[in-house]
Amino acid sequence: MSKLTKIVLQQEVLDLDIPDITTAFESNLNGLQECMAKIEEELERIRLFPDRQGKECEYEPLKSAGCRKDKVFSSKSLQTTKGEAPDLRIIYRYDDTTDTVRVESIGFRVKEKPRPDHDPYSKAGQRIIQREQERNKRKKGKAQEVIMLCLSC
């Protein structure tokens, strides 16, 4: 039996992205349920083929962070409409050493350039940068603790 890749939704996805998607469907419960089912189906495909599903992100900071983008239709009717493009994006990173997918952002595609802050790519980039800054602060704080301990010896 093969081991399944672990999928981790970053806290911001749960706290911000999913509620944003829910708001977009306001009084259309069936549409919301269909959209969430489409997202779940795509996450399952990502779980099965994390390093092949979607495409590598082309722009910084997502590119250097190893992010991939996956395009998803929010509904079957949109998917079957000729000329329509997938309207949702899932931005994720795959760590093959731990066999873990970390979903950085899920949201509706924004066609504006430059990308606004509420675009899934922008949100993922901002979140990655913020986590890196927090990680660096913690490292700096630990290094200062070690220095203080050494000085008190």
RAMO-V76072 format. One record per residue. N is the residue number from 0. RES is the residue in one small letter. PHI is phi in whole degrees, -180 to 180 (999 if undefined). Layout:
BEGIN
N,RES,PHI
N,RES,PHI
END
This chain:
BEGIN
0,m,999
1,s,-85
2,k,-79
3,l,-87
4,t,-62
5,k,-83
6,i,-108
7,v,-119
8,l,-88
9,q,-58
10,q,-56
11,e,-65
12,v,-64
13,l,-70
14,d,-80
15,l,-120
16,d,-69
17,i,-62
18,p,-61
19,d,-63
20,i,-65
21,t,-60
22,t,-62
23,a,-64
24,f,-102
25,e,17
26,s,-102
27,n,-107
28,l,-62
29,n,-64
30,g,-63
31,l,-63
32,q,-61
33,e,-65
34,c,-62
35,m,-64
36,a,-65
37,k,-64
38,i,-63
39,e,-61
40,e,-61
41,e,-69
42,l,-62
43,e,-68
44,r,-63
45,i,-63
46,r,-59
47,l,-74
48,f,-136
49,p,-63
50,d,-95
51,r,-124
52,q,-74
53,g,68
54,k,-132
55,e,-65
56,c,-70
57,e,-96
58,y,-117
59,e,-76
60,p,-86
61,l,-67
62,k,-61
63,s,-70
64,a,-83
65,g,79
66,c,-78
67,r,-122
68,k,-119
69,d,-127
70,k,-101
71,v,-137
72,f,-83
73,s,-80
74,s,-152
75,k,-68
76,s,-64
77,l,-67
78,q,-63
79,t,-92
80,t,-83
81,k,-61
82,g,88
83,e,-83
84,a,-103
85,p,-57
86,d,-103
87,l,-116
88,r,-128
89,i,-116
90,i,-106
91,y,-146
92,r,-124
93,y,-114
94,d,-108
95,d,-73
96,t,-71
97,t,-109
98,d,53
99,t,-128
100,v,-103
101,r,-110
102,v,-83
103,e,-89
104,s,-163
105,i,-134
106,g,-175
107,f,-76
108,r,-60
109,v,-114
110,k,-86
111,e,-74
112,k,-129
113,p,-65
114,r,-65
115,p,-74
116,d,-60
117,h,-87
118,d,-71
119,p,-57
120,y,-66
121,s,-64
122,k,-61
123,a,-62
124,g,-61
125,q,-62
126,r,-67
127,i,-64
128,i,-62
129,q,-62
130,r,-64
131,e,-65
132,q,-64
133,e,-64
134,r,-62
135,n,-65
136,k,-63
137,r,-64
138,k,-62
139,k,-64
140,g,-62
141,k,-66
142,a,-64
143,q,-66
144,e,-62
145,v,-63
146,i,-61
147,m,-64
148,l,-64
149,c,-65
150,l,-70
151,s,-84
152,c,-77
END
